[in-house]
């Protein structure tokens, strides 16, 4: 039963950040497609948003290891 709770915590904990990272990338690529000159401002914000979303998945991984 302990393995199931760990599997569910990492599985569900990575689902939201995975979708979020995809949406961040989608929005950034659409914005760059509309205005290529703004790439230097969009790219750092996109990477920062992706890093914050990925941190949530890492927290879920830590919780899975603790259980």
C-alpha positions in Angstrom: 0.0 0.0 0.0 2.9 2.3 0.7 4.1 2.0 -2.9 0.7 2.9 -4.2 0.7 6.2 -2.3 4.1 7.1 -3.5 3.2 6.3 -7.1 0.0 8.4 -6.8 1.8 11.3 -5.2 4.4 11.6 -7.9 2.0 10.7 -10.7 -0.6 13.3 -9.8 2.0 15.7 -8.5 3.7 15.8 -11.9 0.5 16.0 -13.9 -0.3 19.7 -13.1 3.2 21.0 -13.6 3.5 19.0 -16.9 0.4 20.7 -18.2 1.5 24.0 -16.9 4.9 23.8 -18.6 3.2 22.9 -21.9 0.9 25.9 -21.6 3.7 28.2 -20.8 5.7 27.0 -23.8 2.6 27.3 -26.0 2.0 30.9 -24.9 5.6 31.9 -25.4 5.8 30.4 -28.9 2.6 32.1 -29.9 3.8 35.4 -28.6 7.1 35.0 -30.4 5.3 34.0 -33.5 3.2 37.2 -33.4 6.1 39.5 -32.5 9.6 38.0 -33.2 11.3 41.1 -32.0 10.1 40.5 -28.4 11.9 37.2 -28.1 14.6 38.7 -25.8 11.9 39.7 -23.3 9.7 36.6 -23.7 12.3 33.9 -23.4 13.6 34.7 -19.9 10.1 35.0 -18.5 9.1 31.7 -20.1 12.1 29.9 -18.6 11.5 31.4 -15.2 7.8 30.3 -15.3 8.9 26.8 -16.4 11.4 26.6 -13.5 8.7 27.5 -11.0 6.3 24.9 -12.4 9.1 22.3 -12.4 9.8 23.0 -8.7 6.3 21.9 -7.8 7.0 18.5 -9.5 10.2 18.2 -7.5 8.3 18.8 -4.3 5.9 15.9 -5.3 9.0 13.7 -5.9 10.3 14.6 -2.5 7.0 13.7 -0.9 7.0 10.4 -2.8 10.4 9.5 -1.5 9.4 10.4 2.1 6.3 8.2 2.1 
